[in-house]
């Protein structure tokens, strides 16, 4: 079982201290969240809470995840770096492919591109991007990025994007291309992950709920003839997991669990975060 870290409660001044400690203690992954232009009046349309209320307020600070992870990459040696979740249809695919390939190269091949279609219509409107066609555009974006990362010369004439011919260098370190792990819990999102992805990122799961999604993904990947290809399941634990929890996640078919091991309350100091990282590594990770 691999252990990833959410960056809930982490302040910019804490980044280097926390990421270096996680790197040395053997944590597998650091994940940075993404929003580009959230509105001042947030609607109750967040798909991962019972009330529809998002887990942030309109004035929450948002740092660009690619820039944040680049900053962390320069301060670490082995820990992997992931976006969670990069909203692909808010940007042009060439721009995303360039930023992701750059980070993968500079980090020595440590980037995992966690991707999704987004849920906040007002955010799309703010940057003049279509919301209702975001799913179809995401499919086309993935096709374009994979071609840019693998082919010598690329020309694309699609429904939503058209360019080329062009060269795209340098290529990412990871071959054949950067791993793309999709988020989303709807049937459409799971189908996209099974059809196009190298993995799936789940939100707020117990071992029991994760098992049901893993079963769906297994069936869908079999339907698409991809059951023998590598596919990694990562879920965010609804609580700080125990050894027993992680064993149950593994039995459910999960490969990585991510958590804010220092909890989710406000005002956690960096000293408390480091102590929590050490405690979890000693009491839980060492017993796996």
N, C-alpha and C positions, 0 to 999 in steps of 0.2 A: 504494500500500500504506500502510495506517494502522498506527501502532505504539502498542500499549497496554502498560501496565505492571502486572505483578502486584506485590503489596505484601509478598512473601516477605522476611522479615528486617527489615522496617521497624518501628521502635519509635515509640510515640506522640510522643516528643520530637522525632522526625525528620520527622513528617508535613508540617509547614508548609514546612520547608526543601526537602524533596524534591518536594512537589507544586508549589511555586512555580517551582523550577528546570525541572521537566518542562513546566509551562505555557509558560514563556518559550522553551524549546527546540523546541517544536512537536510534542511527543508528543500523541497523540490522546485517550487514555483512561487513567483510573486506576480500578483494580478492587479492591473490598474484599470479603473473604470473610465467610461467615456460618455460625455454629453457635449455637444458642440454649441447649441444656442437654446437652452431651455427658457421658456417664457416666464414673465413675472407672475402670471396667474396660472398655476399648474392645474390641469384638469384631473379629475378622478378616473383616469383611464389606465393606470399602471396595472399590468396584467399579473403581477406576482404578489398581490396582497388581497385579502378578502374584501377590503373596502374600496380598492382602487386607488388608494392614496400612495404616492411615491415615497420612498424612504429618504427623501431630502427636501429641503425647503427652497423657495425661489432664489434666495440669496446665497445658496451653497456655492463655494468656490469649486471650479472645475479646471484642472490642469490637463493639457493635452497628453494622453496616455503614451503615445510614441516618444514624446520628448521626455516624460518622466522615466520611462523604462530605459531610454538611452542614458540618462543620468545615473540610474542604478547599475546599468551594465558596466559603466566605467569604474564603478566602485566594487564590483564583485567578480568572481572567477568562474563559478560553476552553476549557480542557481539559474533556472530557466525563467523567462519573462513572458508575460501574457497580457493581452488586452482582454478586458472582460466588462462589457462586450463592445467591440468597435462597430459603430453603426455604418455599415458599408454604403448604403444608398444616399447618405448625406454628402459623400465626396465622389469626385471623379475617380474611376478605377486606376488610371495612370498615376495619379497623385498618391493613392493608397499603396499601390504596388511599389512605388519609388521609396516612400517612407519606410515601409515594412522591410524591403530588401536592404535598405541602408542599415537599419537597426540589426537585422540578422547578420550582416557582414561585420559590423563593428563589435557585436557581442560574441563573435565566433560561433554563430549558429545556435543561438539560445532562444530565439523568438517563437512563440506560439501565437498565431493570430486568432484570438477569440472573436467571433463575428456574429452579427445579427442584423435584422431588418429595421429595428427601432419600433417604438410604440407611441411617440409623442408627435402628433400631427403638427402642432404649432412650431416645433423645432424644424421640421421640414419646410414649412412655409417661410420661416425666417431666412432660410438660405436658398429659397427659390428652387426647391427640389420636390418632385411629385411624391405624394404619400400613398395614394391608392395603387400605384404601380411599383411600389418599392420591392415587393417580392420578386417580380419578374426582372427588375433591374438588378437585384442582388444576384440572381442566377447568372445573368450576363456578366456582371462584374467579376464573379469568381472565374468564369471561363476566360475573361480577358487577363486577369492577374496571373493565372496559371500559365497562359501562353507567354506573357511577358517574362515570367520567371524561368522559362524553359526553352523558348525558341530563339534562334539567332535573329530572324527578322519577323516582325509581326505586322500584319494588316488586318483590320477588323471592320466589317460592315454589318452591324447588327440592328436590331429594332430600336435600341436606345442610345447606342454609342457607335461612332464611326471615326476611324483614323487610319493613318499609315500610308505606305509601309514605313516602319521605323525600327531602329535598333534600340535595345534596352539593356544597358550594362551599368554596373556589374550584376551578375545573377546572385541570388541568395546562396549562402553557404550550404544550407540544407537541401538535399536532393531527394526526389526530383524537383520538389518545390517546397516552399514554406508550408507547414501543417496549418490547416484551417479547421478550427473547432467551432461549431455553430451552437448558439444558445437558442432558447425558445422551448416552450412546453406544448404548444398547439400541435395538432396532427400535421398541419402544413410545415411547421418548423421542424418537426421530427423527420418528416419525409425529406426535407432539404438536407438535414444533417446526414441521413442515411444515404442519400443519392450523391451528394457533392462533398461531404465533409470527411475529415480525418479523425473526427471525434465530436463529442457533445459536451456542453457545459450546462449543468442543471443548477437551479436555485432552490435553497431552503428545503432540503430533503432529509427524510429519515431513511434508514436502510430499507424499510418496507415500501415507501413510496418510490425510492430509486429503483427497486427491483422491478416494479411495474413498467417504468419507462425503459429500462434496459431490455426487458422482454419485447416491448414494442419496437425498439430500434433493431434488435436482432432479427425480428420478423421482416421489417422493412428492408434491411440490408440484404437479406436472403431474396426478397422480391426483386431487388435491383441487381442481383448477382454479385454482390460485394461482400458476402459473408466471410470469405477467406482473406480479405484485405485487412491490414492493421487498422484498428479503430479504438480510440481511447475515451473512456467515460470518466468525466470529472463532475463531482457534485459539491455544492456548498452545503455543509452540514447546518441544520437548523439550530444546533447547540454546539458548544465546544465538545468534541467527541472524546469518549473514553477508549481504552484499548478494546473493550468489548464492542463498542459501537463500530470501530474501524474493522474489526473482524467480521461483523455482520454486513458492513458495506462491501467488503471484499467478497463475501458469499453471495451478495446480490449482483455481482458482476461489475462493481465500480473499481476503477484503477487508481483514482486520486480523489482525496477529500480535501476541500479547502475550508478554512475557518479563520475567524479573527480570534486567535487563542488568548488574547488579552481582554476579550469580552467586547460588548458594544456600548457600554455606558460612556457618557461624556466625561471629559476631563482626565482621561488616562494619561499619565506622564510617560515619557520615553523610558525612564528608569523602570516603571512598572511593565511596560511592553517587553523590554529586554528580559526582565525577570520571568515573565510569562512564557516567552520563547524558550528560555533555559529549562523552566519547570516542565513544560509540555514535552520537550525533547528528552528529558531525563525520565519522566514518569510514564510517558505514553510511547513516543517513537522508539525508545530503546527497548521496549518490550514487544514490539511488533515482530 
